Amino acid sequence: MEIRQACSPKEAKRFDTDELRGSFLFERLFQEGAIQMTYSHIDRTVVGGAVPLAEPLPLVSNKQIGSPGFLDRREIGIFNIGGDATITAGDEDFDLTRTDCLYLPKGGAEVTFASADAANPARLYFVSTPAHQRYKAKKITAKDANRIDLGTQPDANIRVLRQYIHPDVCQSCQLVMGMTMIEDGSVWNTMPCHSHDRRSEVYLYFDMAQGTRVVHLMGEPDETRHLFVDNEQAVISPGWSIHSGVGTGRYGFIWSMAGDNQDFDDMDFVAMGGLR
């Protein structure tokens, strides 16, 4: 498990491109037949990807997790962005098709990831955060999620936001997750941008054609930086940073949040004139 330390804005404004990417970008989340995980000290968030082939892949703990079982003191949200999958948690099986999500609570259940067809494997993206209480496991489909239509064509930001792990849909301790799809002809995912000092956020960009890139904007409003992000790469955004992106073509993103609250509207918007 790779380890990422938390960075202050004072440090980040002095980073060169390699340092910026090495601190905030997850470039190789999906490796066939393996689970890749990174532990971030920003809200102690674990970000990972699993691509099971013929054999199921177990989700195992390690020293950084600090408990025998991965979910002993953690909760996890898992999205499938590939072929059909089966996730086994203890004695329960959950079948996930593309864009389905599964929430698993703390409690120590052993978890394995499996693909229905190794020739068209599942691509399972997950985010895990510490948890203090056990809630119910729940599978959430796109139809189950809260749908919010946002944006306008003149602003080039028409998008459909779906809240999956959210207090109105699925109880969790602190983890909030959802999916936003950008409509054809639009490019911006959030603008004007915002930050929220009470929560961190992770974006996984996906559903991108070969050669497409998203320019992810980050940093303090008056000290912005950017990252060029490829398909199925993720960016972690600390509470002090803005997070916004513009694509060169079609894309979507899975967002997750962790921190002091689960209030989706708790945002500190930044006026366009305040960006530098």
C-alpha positions as CSV (number, residue, x, y, z in Angstrom):
1,M,0.0,0.0,0.0
2,E,1.4,3.3,-1.1
3,I,1.5,6.1,1.6
4,R,0.7,9.7,0.8
5,Q,1.4,12.4,3.5
6,A,-0.8,15.4,3.9
7,C,0.6,18.6,2.3
8,S,-0.1,22.2,3.4
9,P,-0.9,24.9,0.9
10,K,2.5,26.6,1.8
11,E,4.3,23.4,0.6
12,A,2.1,22.8,-2.4
13,K,2.6,26.2,-4.0
14,R,6.3,25.4,-4.3
15,F,5.8,22.0,-5.9
16,D,7.0,21.3,-9.4
17,T,4.9,19.1,-11.8
18,D,6.3,15.8,-10.6
19,E,5.9,16.7,-6.9
20,L,2.4,17.9,-7.5
21,R,1.4,14.7,-9.3
22,G,3.2,12.6,-6.8
23,S,1.3,14.1,-3.9
24,F,-2.3,14.4,-5.3
25,L,-2.7,12.2,-8.4
26,F,-3.4,8.4,-8.4
27,E,-2.1,7.3,-11.8
28,R,-2.3,3.5,-11.7
29,L,-5.4,2.4,-9.8
30,F,-6.4,-0.5,-12.1
31,Q,-4.0,-3.4,-12.7
32,E,-5.4,-6.7,-14.1
33,G,-5.6,-9.4,-11.5
34,A,-4.7,-7.2,-8.6
35,I,-5.8,-4.7,-6.0
36,Q,-4.0,-1.4,-5.9
37,M,-4.4,0.8,-2.8
38,T,-3.1,4.1,-1.5
39,Y,-3.4,5.4,2.0
40,S,-3.7,9.2,2.3
41,H,-3.2,10.9,5.6
42,I,-5.8,13.4,4.4
43,D,-8.7,12.2,6.5
44,R,-7.0,8.8,6.5
45,T,-8.7,8.0,3.2
46,V,-7.8,4.8,1.4
47,V,-8.3,5.0,-2.4
48,G,-8.1,1.8,-4.5
49,G,-9.0,-0.2,-7.6
50,A,-9.5,-3.9,-8.2
51,V,-9.6,-5.8,-11.5
52,P,-10.4,-9.5,-10.7
53,L,-9.9,-12.0,-13.5
54,A,-10.4,-15.7,-13.2
55,E,-9.7,-15.8,-9.4
56,P,-11.4,-13.6,-6.8
57,L,-9.4,-11.0,-5.1
58,P,-9.5,-10.6,-1.3
59,L,-9.5,-7.2,0.4
60,V,-6.9,-7.6,3.1
61,S,-5.7,-5.3,5.8
62,N,-2.1,-4.3,6.4
63,K,0.0,-2.4,9.0
64,Q,-1.2,1.0,7.8
65,I,-4.8,0.0,8.4
66,G,-3.9,-1.1,12.0
67,S,-6.4,-3.9,12.5
68,P,-6.7,-7.6,11.5
69,G,-9.6,-7.0,9.2
70,F,-9.8,-4.2,6.6
71,L,-13.3,-3.2,7.8
72,D,-12.8,-3.7,11.5
73,R,-12.8,0.1,12.0
74,R,-13.6,1.3,8.5
75,E,-16.4,1.7,6.1
76,I,-16.1,1.5,2.3
77,G,-17.9,2.5,-0.9
78,I,-17.3,0.5,-4.1
79,F,-18.3,1.5,-7.6
80,N,-18.2,-0.8,-10.6
81,I,-17.2,0.9,-13.9
82,G,-16.4,-2.3,-15.8
83,G,-18.0,-5.7,-16.5
84,D,-20.3,-7.5,-14.1
85,A,-19.0,-8.2,-10.6
86,T,-19.8,-10.1,-7.5
87,I,-18.7,-8.7,-4.1
88,T,-18.8,-11.1,-1.2
89,A,-18.9,-9.6,2.3
90,G,-19.0,-12.3,4.9
91,D,-21.9,-14.6,3.9
92,E,-23.6,-12.1,1.6
93,D,-23.1,-11.8,-2.2
94,F,-23.8,-8.5,-4.0
95,D,-24.0,-8.5,-7.8
96,L,-22.9,-5.1,-9.4
97,T,-23.3,-4.1,-13.0
98,R,-21.7,-1.0,-14.4
99,T,-22.4,2.2,-12.4
100,D,-23.8,0.2,-9.4
101,C,-22.4,1.1,-6.0
102,L,-22.1,-0.9,-2.8
103,Y,-21.7,0.5,0.7
104,L,-20.2,-1.8,3.3
105,P,-20.1,-0.8,7.0
106,K,-17.5,-1.4,9.7
107,G,-17.6,-4.7,11.3
108,G,-14.9,-7.0,10.1
109,A,-16.6,-8.9,7.4
110,E,-14.2,-10.5,4.9
111,V,-14.5,-9.0,1.5
112,T,-13.7,-10.5,-1.9
113,F,-14.0,-9.1,-5.4
114,A,-14.9,-11.3,-8.4
115,S,-15.7,-10.8,-12.1
116,A,-18.5,-12.7,-13.8
117,D,-16.4,-12.9,-17.0
118,A,-12.6,-12.7,-16.9
119,A,-12.6,-11.6,-20.6
120,N,-14.7,-8.6,-19.6
121,P,-13.5,-8.0,-16.0
122,A,-15.1,-5.8,-13.4
123,R,-13.3,-2.6,-12.6
124,L,-14.0,-1.8,-9.0
125,Y,-13.1,1.6,-7.6
126,F,-13.3,2.1,-3.9
127,V,-12.8,4.7,-1.2
128,S,-12.6,3.8,2.5
129,T,-12.6,6.0,5.6
130,P,-12.6,5.4,9.4
131,A,-16.0,4.6,10.9
132,H,-17.3,4.8,14.5
133,Q,-20.7,3.0,14.0
134,R,-22.0,0.1,12.1
135,Y,-24.8,0.7,9.6
136,K,-26.4,-1.6,7.0
137,A,-24.7,-2.8,3.9
138,K,-26.6,-1.5,0.8
139,K,-26.4,-1.8,-2.9
140,I,-27.4,1.4,-4.8
141,T,-28.1,1.5,-8.5
142,A,-28.3,4.7,-10.6
143,K,-32.1,4.5,-10.4
144,D,-31.9,4.4,-6.5
145,A,-29.6,7.4,-6.3
146,N,-30.7,11.0,-6.0
147,R,-30.6,12.6,-9.4
148,I,-29.8,16.3,-9.7
149,D,-29.6,18.0,-13.1
150,L,-27.2,20.9,-13.2
151,G,-25.7,23.5,-15.5
152,T,-26.5,25.3,-18.8
153,Q,-25.3,25.1,-22.3
154,P,-24.1,28.7,-22.5
155,D,-21.8,27.9,-19.5
156,A,-20.8,24.5,-21.1
157,N,-21.5,22.6,-17.9
158,I,-24.6,20.6,-18.3
159,R,-24.2,17.5,-16.2
160,V,-26.2,14.9,-14.2
161,L,-25.2,14.4,-10.6
162,R,-26.3,11.3,-8.7
163,Q,-25.9,11.0,-4.9
164,Y,-25.4,7.3,-4.0
165,I,-23.9,7.1,-0.5
166,H,-25.7,10.1,0.9
167,P,-27.9,10.6,4.1
168,D,-31.0,10.6,1.9
169,V,-30.1,7.3,0.2
170,C,-27.7,5.3,2.4
171,Q,-26.6,5.8,6.0
172,S,-22.9,6.0,6.6
173,C,-20.6,7.4,9.2
174,Q,-18.7,10.1,7.2
175,L,-18.3,8.7,3.7
176,V,-20.3,10.4,1.0
177,M,-20.1,9.2,-2.7
178,G,-21.7,9.9,-6.0
179,M,-21.3,10.1,-9.7
180,T,-21.5,13.0,-12.2
181,M,-21.7,12.5,-15.9
182,I,-20.9,15.5,-18.3
183,E,-23.3,15.8,-21.2
184,D,-22.0,15.7,-24.7
185,G,-21.0,19.3,-25.8
186,S,-20.3,20.4,-22.2
187,V,-16.8,20.5,-20.7
188,W,-16.8,21.9,-17.2
189,N,-17.6,19.8,-14.1
190,T,-17.8,22.7,-11.6
191,M,-17.4,26.4,-12.3
192,P,-17.6,28.7,-10.5
193,C,-15.4,26.5,-8.3
194,H,-15.5,26.0,-4.5
195,S,-13.6,24.6,-1.6
196,H,-14.9,23.2,1.8
197,D,-12.3,23.4,4.6
198,R,-14.4,20.9,6.6
199,R,-14.1,18.0,4.2
200,S,-11.6,16.5,1.7
201,E,-12.7,15.1,-1.6
202,V,-11.5,12.6,-4.2
203,Y,-12.3,12.6,-7.9
204,L,-12.0,9.5,-10.1
205,Y,-12.2,10.6,-13.8
206,F,-13.5,7.9,-16.1
207,D,-15.6,7.1,-19.3
208,M,-13.0,9.0,-21.4
209,A,-12.0,8.2,-25.0
210,Q,-8.4,7.5,-25.8
211,G,-6.5,10.8,-26.0
212,T,-9.0,12.7,-23.9
213,R,-7.7,14.6,-20.9
214,V,-9.2,16.5,-18.0
215,V,-7.4,19.6,-16.8
216,H,-8.0,19.4,-13.1
217,L,-7.7,22.7,-11.2
218,M,-6.5,22.7,-7.6
219,G,-4.7,24.9,-5.1
220,E,-5.8,27.9,-3.1
221,P,-8.0,30.3,-5.1
222,D,-5.2,32.9,-5.4
223,E,-2.5,30.2,-6.0
224,T,-4.1,27.7,-8.5
225,R,-2.3,24.8,-10.0
226,H,-3.4,22.2,-12.6
227,L,-3.0,18.5,-13.3
228,F,-3.6,16.8,-16.7
229,V,-5.6,13.7,-15.8
230,D,-6.0,10.6,-18.0
231,N,-8.9,8.0,-18.0
232,E,-9.4,6.1,-14.7
233,Q,-7.0,8.3,-12.7
234,A,-8.0,10.0,-9.5
235,V,-7.1,13.2,-7.7
236,I,-7.4,13.9,-3.9
237,S,-8.4,17.4,-2.9
238,P,-7.6,18.6,0.6
239,G,-10.0,21.0,2.3
240,W,-7.9,24.1,1.5
241,S,-8.0,23.4,-2.2
242,I,-10.4,24.2,-5.0
243,H,-11.5,21.4,-7.2
244,S,-12.8,21.9,-10.7
245,G,-12.1,20.4,-14.1
246,V,-12.5,20.9,-17.8
247,G,-12.3,18.1,-20.4
248,T,-11.1,17.9,-23.9
249,G,-13.9,15.4,-24.6
250,R,-16.5,13.3,-22.9
251,Y,-15.9,12.2,-19.3
252,G,-17.6,11.5,-16.0
253,F,-16.3,11.4,-12.5
254,I,-17.0,9.6,-9.2
255,W,-16.6,11.9,-6.2
256,S,-16.2,11.0,-2.6
257,M,-16.0,13.2,0.5
258,A,-14.9,12.6,4.1
259,G,-14.5,15.0,7.1
260,D,-16.5,16.9,9.7
261,N,-20.0,16.6,8.1
262,Q,-22.1,15.1,5.3
263,D,-23.8,18.3,4.2
264,F,-23.5,18.2,0.4
265,D,-24.2,22.0,0.2
266,D,-21.5,23.0,2.6
267,M,-19.3,24.7,0.0
268,D,-17.2,27.9,0.0
269,F,-17.8,29.3,-3.5
270,V,-15.0,31.3,-5.1
271,A,-15.9,34.3,-7.3
272,M,-14.4,34.2,-10.8
273,G,-12.6,37.4,-10.1
274,G,-10.9,35.8,-7.1
275,L,-9.1,33.1,-9.1
276,R,-5.4,33.5,-9.9
